[in-house]
Amino acid sequence: MRIRQRGVAIVLAMSVVTLAALAATAIMVTQSTWSRQVELTAGHGQAQLLIQAGLDWARAVLSDDRRSSNVDHLGEPWALRLPPISVENGSLAGYIEDQQGKFNLNNLLKDGKVNLAQLAHFQRLLSILALPPALAGALADWIDADSEPQPRNGAEDAYYLSLQPPYLAANRPLIDVAELALVRGFDDNVRAQLRPFVTALPRFTAVNANTAPPEVLAAVVEGLGLDGARAMVAQRERAYFRNLSDFFNQLPSGLIVPTENISVSSDYFIATTRVTIGGAQARGSALLARENAGWPAIVWRKTP
């Protein structure tokens, strides 16, 4: 009997020791997790501060650039990527992209109605990229103010209400090109192909001939063609266009471009900053509008 009691006592003692060990391990894991969470929270806060610092850097660079010149080209300081800069326990990097080197999708709209000339430009860009030109009609319907579908594969409320889940056409200009995901026909593949060549800006904008890729130049200059646009880009790499006359003089004979469609300067840029602090990472981007002599205004910003 005594032997049995001793055995039970030993088992109970071992159980207590085991439970104590498990409790100690749980406490240590909890403390470690808590410490890690505190560290990541602090790192995330520092990263957000550096994101703001990167944005301020971009605004300062663009402000200084506007004071020095009204011409914007890819050889200027704003176009150079900020190499990773070491900061305490991490790094900061960033870059600025001219948005007027791209086709502004909101140019399709004028006073709430479709701008047929700009619609033709977008259709030409789609063709150059081997995408269906009919996509232009679907986008025009998405942003125009009426409810009448475009004759070529347009899509208004009736189409979008038939989807699951149903929704309505925006009937307003795009705020961000990410909204294309909602528009008929603009699947992942289409958006990926378009992304380097299109933007969404809050007003009508001309294409900057000094920063536009050949595909965009060929789209907005009727008759130029992709080969001709590539020749223009090669020319500007040797000497950027200092004014519109400089650009027009380089065009093949007989081509006429409305001055509202082409520029040699830009007002809209996207600044992107990436930060790593310890185990925390952050990325921020902002659309900047440089329309006066002061610091560029922030149209929108993202900190995903």
Buried (B, 14 or more C-beta within 10 A) or exposed (E): EEEEEEEEEEEEEEEEEEEEEEEEEEEEEEEEEEEEEEBBEEBBEBBBEBBBBBBEBBBEBBBEBBEEEEBBBBEBEBBEEBEBBEBEEBBBBBBBBBBBBBBBBBBBBBEEEBBEBBBBBBBBBBBBBEBBBBBBBBBBBBBBEEEEBBEBBBBBBEBBEEEEEEEEBBBBBBBEBEBBEBBBBBEEEBBEBBEEBBBBBBEBBBBBBBBBBBBBBBBBBBEBBEEBBBBBBEBBEEEBBEEBEBBBEBBEEEEEBEEEBBBBBBBBBBBBBBBBBBEBEBBBBBBBBBEEEEBBEEBEBEBE
